[in-house]
Amino acid sequence: MPYFVYKVTTFPFKQFELAAQFDAFKEASAHAKELRKTVASDDKVVVKVMFGENQLQAEDILNQEREPQPTTGEDY
């Protein structure tokens, strides 16, 4: 399954721009790191690497909200 590199714009709503697609994580990660260097820090753009069977599944996973991890013990 391929790895997809996305530029995610969060304001005013989530938009996904496919930047690249790779067969290996190492290549996708290196490309994402290079993109992060070019994105200005004041931009509302986040670069993410997503694994999926196809582009539609990768974007579906990006749209899902993750629950915060529970705070237990000395974490809080």
Secondary structure, DSSP 8 states (H G I E B T S, - for coil): --EEEEEEE-SSS-EEEEEEEESSHHHHHHHHHHHHHHS-TTSSEEEEEEE-SSHHHHHHHHHS--------GGG-
